[in-house]
């Protein structure tokens, strides 16, 4: 049986495992290992994973994407201030 996976969603969830490293620009592959481990779990259960990475940004979501980008920048700046 074939299953579809939202690839960006799993990579994003994996980024939580190493968010400090990502923010500090330290090399890490923890998010990739998280992703691959989940794919392997599906294979081990006899499933055939199809990983889907959605396309480019949608013009109708431009304002939402800009808002999210702004909030991410603010949160990164707050986090970096706390790390000092």
Secondary structure, DSSP 8 states (H G I E B T S, - for coil): -EEEEEHHHHHHHHHGGGHHHHHTT----HHHHHHHHHHHHHHHTT-EEEEE---S--GGGHHHHHHHHHHHHHHHHHHHHHH-
